[in-house]
Amino acid sequence: MVRKELNAIDDEINAWKDTYEIESLTELRQSIGSDDLTGDERRERLLVSTGGAGRVPRGA
């Protein structure tokens, strides 16, 4: 059971790394301030970086 949950977390982390082209949670948080992003993109990254929307990050 625990192994399955850990694998799911790993899959989720890899998904946001690919989606946002970053390598760490810190980098995801730093990207929120990018001038290249729309307001909606910033809000989405903020939500993901705080573990919202069914996502994992919280210190990942």
C-alpha positions in Angstrom: 0.0 0.0 0.0 2.7 2.5 1.0 4.8 1.6 -2.0 1.9 2.2 -4.3 1.3 5.7 -2.8 5.0 6.6 -3.1 4.9 5.6 -6.7 1.9 7.7 -7.3 3.6 10.7 -5.7 6.7 10.1 -7.8 4.6 10.0 -10.9 2.9 13.3 -9.9 6.2 15.0 -9.2 7.6 13.9 -12.6 4.4 15.2 -14.3 4.7 18.7 -12.9 8.5 18.7 -13.7 7.6 17.9 -17.3 4.7 20.2 -17.5 6.5 23.3 -16.1 9.9 22.4 -17.4 11.5 22.6 -14.0 13.7 20.4 -11.8 12.5 21.2 -8.3 9.7 22.6 -6.2 11.9 25.6 -5.5 12.3 26.2 -9.2 8.5 25.9 -9.7 7.9 28.5 -7.0 10.5 30.8 -8.4 8.9 30.5 -11.9 5.6 32.0 -10.6 7.2 35.5 -10.8 8.2 35.1 -14.5 7.1 38.0 -16.7 6.5 35.4 -19.5 3.5 34.0 -17.7 -0.1 35.1 -17.8 -2.1 35.6 -14.6 -3.8 32.3 -15.1 -0.5 30.5 -15.5 0.9 32.1 -12.4 -2.2 31.0 -10.4 -2.0 27.5 -11.7 1.7 27.2 -10.7 0.9 28.7 -7.3 -1.9 26.2 -6.8 0.3 23.3 -7.8 3.3 24.5 -5.7 1.1 24.6 -2.6 -0.3 21.1 -3.2 -3.7 22.3 -4.4 -5.8 20.9 -7.3 -5.0 17.3 -6.2 -1.3 17.8 -6.7 1.6 16.6 -4.5 4.4 19.2 -4.1 4.5 20.3 -0.4 8.2 20.0 0.0 8.6 17.4 -2.8 
